[in-house]
Structure formats: C-alpha cells, structure tokens
C-alpha cells in the first residue's frame, strides 16, 4: 500500500496547493469498495490535511 508510488515523480517539488490537487485526483481514482482502498483514501485525506495547513 504505497501511495507515493502512485504520485507523480516531481510531487516533492510541487507547492503545497498543487500537492493537495494531485492527492485529490489520486483519491478520485481509488476504488474504496475494499478495505485496502478505504485505507488508501484515509491516508490520502491525512496527507491532504497536512499539506493544507
């Protein structure tokens, strides 16, 4: 369950605002009908909170 592998290679270089946008796009693509998908979505939501603050 490696979210970083699904993000763009230049993710670390993006502004916090762009990171949140990329995370939102990734979150839309995740299938949350299973436990792994729900865990990934929660991880993404936590990352979004970190970058939004």
N, C-alpha and C positions, 0 to 999 in steps of 0.2 A: 504494500500500500504506500507507494511513493508518489506523492503529489508533485514533488519537484520535477520528476521525470516527465510530467505532462505539461509543464510550463515552458514558455519559450526560453531559449538558451540565454538571452540577454535580460532575463527577468530581474536579476540583481541590479542591473544598471538603470532600470526604469524608475521614474518618480513614484512616490507612494500612491498618487492618484491613479497612475497607469497600472500599477500592481493590482490595485483593487479592481480595476476594469478587467484585467486579464483573469483574475480569480473569479469574477462574476461570470465571465464567458465559460471558464472551465466548469464552474458549478452547474451551468445550464446543460452541459454535455453529459454529466454523470447520471447514471441510472441508479435511482435511490430505492429500487424495489427490493434490494437485498441488503443485508447488514453491512457489507463492505462499502456499498455505495452511500449508505447513510453515514457511516463513519467518515468517509472522504468528505462529504458535504459539511459535516460538523468541523472537520479540520480546516476546510476552506473558509468557513464562516469565522473561525477563530483567527486565521491569518488576516482576513479582511478587517476584523476589528483592530488588530494590531497595527495594520498599515493606515487605517482611517484615523487613528488617534494621534 
